[in-house]
Amino acid sequence: MANVTVTKEGLFQRMGRFVRECWVELKKTSWPSPDELKKSTMLVLAAMAVVTIWIGGLDAIFGLITRHLLHW
């Protein structure tokens, strides 16, 4: 059997390694062009508007149904 010594890294050493690894990974990413970013942002805003209208409509319908049932 080989004699292996394992040293435990301290908190700041682990934090430093984490930041270095994050920086390396960020360099590998491909960032969207300004045009792609604008299109994606508009798509997200449009989807949010559709979902908001949908949920608001359902809320109004269920509110009407509930009020009619309670006053029946």
Wavefront OBJ file of the C-alpha trace (Angstrom):
o trace
v 0.000 0.000 0.000
v 1.185 3.458 -0.870
v 1.338 6.128 1.765
v -0.879 8.951 0.441
v -1.275 12.189 2.347
v -4.487 14.081 1.705
v -4.506 17.748 2.587
v -7.803 19.477 3.125
v -8.250 22.802 1.356
v -9.240 25.773 3.441
v -12.372 27.813 2.861
v -10.618 30.607 0.961
v -8.698 28.147 -1.203
v -11.952 26.439 -2.204
v -13.611 29.796 -2.888
v -10.652 30.880 -5.033
v -10.751 27.612 -6.983
v -14.506 28.016 -7.500
v -14.087 31.559 -8.871
v -11.264 30.436 -11.199
v -13.352 27.526 -12.503
v -16.324 29.826 -13.058
v -14.159 32.246 -15.000
v -12.862 29.419 -17.216
v -16.431 28.252 -17.919
v -17.596 31.802 -18.706
v -14.861 32.080 -21.334
v -16.308 28.987 -23.054
v -19.811 30.402 -23.403
v -21.133 31.927 -26.593
v -22.967 35.165 -25.969
v -25.907 36.243 -28.146
v -25.560 39.085 -30.567
v -27.482 42.289 -29.761
v -30.052 41.398 -32.432
v -30.579 37.889 -30.998
v -30.870 39.358 -27.520
v -33.543 41.856 -28.635
v -35.546 39.125 -30.394
v -35.333 36.796 -27.396
v -36.351 39.585 -25.027
v -39.367 40.473 -27.167
v -40.374 36.806 -27.315
v -40.206 36.491 -23.524
v -42.211 39.700 -23.017
v -44.855 38.547 -25.515
v -45.122 35.154 -23.812
v -45.477 36.855 -20.427
v -48.249 39.095 -21.782
v -50.144 36.084 -23.188
v -49.848 34.141 -19.930
v -50.855 37.204 -17.895
v -53.965 37.736 -20.017
v -54.802 34.017 -19.841
v -54.495 33.857 -16.033
v -56.350 37.157 -15.614
v -59.169 35.887 -17.831
v -59.455 32.634 -15.899
v -59.455 34.562 -12.633
v -62.283 36.800 -13.858
v -64.344 33.850 -15.106
v -63.871 31.834 -11.912
v -64.635 34.950 -9.867
v -67.940 35.414 -11.707
v -68.834 31.755 -11.256
v -68.002 31.864 -7.552
v -70.029 35.045 -6.993
v -73.027 33.570 -8.783
v -72.813 30.350 -6.772
v -72.534 32.201 -3.449
v -75.528 34.455 -4.230
v -77.693 31.671 -5.527
l 1 2 3 4 5 6 7 8 9 10 11 12 13 14 15 16 17 18 19 20 21 22 23 24 25 26 27 28 29 30 31 32 33 34 35 36 37 38 39 40 41 42 43 44 45 46 47 48 49 50 51 52 53 54 55 56 57 58 59 60 61 62 63 64 65 66 67 68 69 70 71 72
